Amino acid sequence: MSSPAPADRPVILGHEVLSLLAARGGRATVEELRTESDRVFGPEALFGNCHGDSFGFDGLLAFLESAGKLARHGDVVSLGRVPACSGH
């Protein structure tokens, strides 16, 4: 699911995607969030976490869900029960 980030690609931390979701009222479809992420970060963005793991968009959503930071109900995502990190 995750891999080390290539040295030549910047990594967008997951809390940045959670911020996009929060700006939409804390709830959106996966495609709405993907579209907004593509617009802000680019469709080839590489996402990561504070532990240094890297993911594509779908992998990031799975990681955020497993960490309780994102809830997924079918094709709708919302902010989870665990607050995001404060950003570093």
Backbone hydrogen bonds, N-H to C=O, Kabsch-Sander energy under -0.5 kcal/mol:
donor,donor_aa,acceptor,acceptor_aa,energy
3,S,54,S,-1.4
5,A,52,G,-0.6
9,R,6,P,-1.4
12,I,46,L,-3.0
13,L,11,V,-0.6
14,G,48,G,-2.3
16,E,13,L,-2.2
17,V,13,L,-0.7
17,V,14,G,-0.6
18,L,14,G,-2.0
19,S,15,H,-1.8
20,L,16,E,-1.5
21,L,17,V,-2.0
22,A,18,L,-2.6
23,A,19,S,-2.2
24,R,20,L,-0.7
24,R,21,L,-0.9
25,G,22,A,-1.8
26,G,21,L,-2.4
28,A,77,V,-2.3
30,V,75,D,-2.6
33,L,29,T,-2.3
34,R,30,V,-2.8
35,T,31,E,-2.7
36,E,32,E,-2.2
37,S,33,L,-2.6
38,D,34,R,-2.9
39,R,35,T,-2.2
40,V,36,E,-2.4
41,F,37,S,-3.4
42,G,37,S,-0.8
42,G,38,D,-1.4
45,A,42,G,-1.6
46,L,10,P,-0.6
47,F,55,F,-2.7
48,G,12,I,-2.2
49,N,53,D,-1.5
52,G,49,N,-1.7
54,S,3,S,-1.5
55,F,47,F,-3.2
60,L,56,G,-2.4
61,L,57,F,-2.3
62,A,58,D,-2.1
63,F,59,G,-2.4
64,L,60,L,-3.2
65,E,61,L,-2.4
66,S,62,A,-2.4
67,A,63,F,-1.8
68,G,65,E,-1.5
69,K,64,L,-2.2
70,L,64,L,-1.1
71,A,78,S,-3.1
73,H,76,V,-3.1
76,V,73,H,-1.6
77,V,28,A,-3.3
78,S,71,A,-2.3
79,L,26,G,-1.8
80,G,69,K,-2.1
82,V,68,G,-2.6
